[in-house]
């Protein structure tokens, strides 16, 4: 089935497009809200600015896909493969990305507010802001996610759940420009997280929970730890 057939069948009320081979397909500015692409092959597809809100991509392969500005709000991307995908500016609000593979994915300026990323793979993922928009992970669930070496500079992680997450050598620093966005980890939960050798220079960690977190070699220069619970259970003044 090609793209034109999908759009025609969608317009006729069909929603099941699971298991399709859509390698290198091009679908720009389309509306496929609520469609089912479970286990579909969408490698290297170009799907920019398409509306996939509330759609299902469970175990679909979107590796190296171009997904800039694409709307995945409340979509189900459980165990989806998004390795090296370009999700710059994408909307992933309250999306289910549990156990998804986002290794080396570009997520600059993406909105992941309230998204579920439990046990997701974000190794070397780029979550730095775009020129006009920061990456929003506020209230996102990232428990036990692997964010090792991830670029999280200036990301919004307000009230995010990072319990048991791996952030070894992740970059959460403010960056060179002091007038730009600040990495915001206010009230974030980092219980038992691995922050070894992570760069948190200038980050806001006000009232964050770092109980049992591993801060070995972590860089906390100019970080705001006011009211944060430290690894040993004491509250930072």
N, C-alpha and C positions, 0 to 999 in steps of 0.2 A: 504494500500500500504506500503510495507517495503522499506528499504534503497536501496536494490539491484534493485528493480523495479523503484525507483526514478532515480537512476543513469542511468539505461537502457533507460528510457523514455526521460531523459534529453539528452542523446546522440543522440536520434532519433529526437530531436528538440522540445519536449514538455517543457513548462516553467510554466504551471499553476499547483501548488501543494498546493493551498489554502485549508484551513479547514481540513487538514489532522491531524490524531492523530499519533504523532511520539514521544510519551512519552518514555523517556529513550533511544531514538535512538542513535546509534553510527555512526558518519560520520567524519572520520579524513582525512585530506589532500585531500579532494575532490574539484572538481571545479563545482560550481553551480551558476556561475556568471549570474545575471539577472533573476534568478528564482523567482517565486511568492509563498511565504509561508504565505500570509496574513491570519490571524486568525487561524493559525495552532497551535496545542498543542505540544510544544517542551520542556516541563518541564523536567528537569534533563537530557536533551540530552547532549551527548559528541560530540562537533562539532569543536574541536581544529584544527587550521591551515587550515580550509576550506575557499575557496574563495566564499564569498557571495557578492562581490562588485556589486553595482547597483541592488541588489535583493530587494524584498519587504517583509517586516515582519510586515506590518501594523496590529496592534492589536493582534499580535501573542503572545503566552505565552512561554517565555524562562526562566521562574523562575528556579533558581538553576542550570541552564545549565552551562556546562564547555565550555568556548569560548576563551581560551587562544590562542593568536596569530591569531585569526580568522580575516579575511578581510571583513569588512563591509563598505568599502569606498564607499561613495555616495549611500549607501543603505537607504531604507525608513523603519524606525522603529517607525513610528508615533504611539503613545499610546501603544507601545509594553511593555509587562511585563518582566522586567529583574531583578526582586527582588532576591537578594542573588546570582546573576549570577557571574561567574568568567570570567571577560574580561581582565585579565592581559595581557599586551602586544598586545591587539587587535588593529586593524586599523579601525578607525571610521572617517576617514578624510571626511569632508563635508557630513557626514551622517545626516539624518533627525531623531532626537530623541525628537521631540516636544511632550510634555505631556507623555513621556515615564516614567515608574516606575523603577528607578534604586536604590531603597532603599536597603541599606546595600550591594550593589554590589561592587566587587573588580575590580578596574580599574587601578591598578598600572602599570605604564609604557605604558598605552594605548595612542594612537595618535588620539586625537579628534580635530585636527586643522580644524577650519572652520565649525565644526559641529553645528547643530541647536538643542538647548536644551531648548527652550522656554517652561516655565511652567513644566519642567521635575522635577520629584521627585528624589532627590539624598540624602535624609536623611540618615546620618551615612554612606554614601558611602566612600570607601577607594580609594583615588587618589594619594597616596604617590608613590614615584619612586620605581622601582625595583633596584637591585644592580648595573645595568649598564644603566638604561634608565629612564628619568623622564616622568611624565604624561604631555602630550602636549594639552593644551586647548587654544592655541593661536588663537585669532580672533573668538573663539567660541561664539555663541549667547546663553547666559544663563539668559536672562531677565525673571524675575519673577519665576526663578527656586528655588526650596527649597533645599538648601545645609546646612541646620541646622545640626550641629554636624559632618559635613563631614570632612574627613582628607585630606587636600589639601597641606600639608607640602611639600615645594620644587617644587610645580607644576608650569608649565609655563602657565601663563594667560595673556600674552602680547596682548594688544588691545582687550581683551575679553569684551563682553557686558554683564554686570551683573546688569543692571538697574532693580531696584525693587526686586532683588533676596534676599532670606532669607539665611543669613550666620550666624545666631545666634549660638554662641559657636563653630563655625567652627575653625579648626586648620590650619592656613596658615603660621605658623612660620617656621623659617629656620630649626629648630630641634637642636639636641645636637651637631652635628658635623658642625663646621664652615667652613670646607673645602669641604662640599658637595654642592649640588645645592641650589640656593637661590630661594625662592618663588617670581616669577616674575609677577608683576601686572602693569608693565609699560604701561602707556596710556590706562589702562583699564577703562571702564565706569561703575561706581558704584552708579549712581544717584539714590537716594531714597532706596538704599540697606540697609538691616537690618544686621549690623555688630556688634550688641550688644554682648559684652563679647567674641567676636572672638579674637583669638590669632594671631596677625600679627607681632610678634617679628622678627626683622631682614628682613622683606619683603621689596621688592623694589616696591614703589608706585609712582615712578617718573612720573609726569604729569598725574597721575590718576585723574578721575573726581569723587569726593565724595560729590557733591552737594546734600544737603538734606538727606545724609546718616545718619543712626543712629549708632553712635560710643560709645554709653553708655557702660562703662565698658570694652571697647576694649583695648587690650594690644598692644601698638605700640612701645615698647622698641627697640631701634636701627633700627626702620623702616626708610627707605629713602623716604621722602615725598617731595623731591625737585620739585618745580613747580606744585605740586598737588593742585587741587581745593578742598578746605575744605567744610564741610557741610554748613557753613555760606556764602559761595561764595568767601571768600578770597583765595588768592593764597599763598601757603606755600613757604617761602624762604629758 
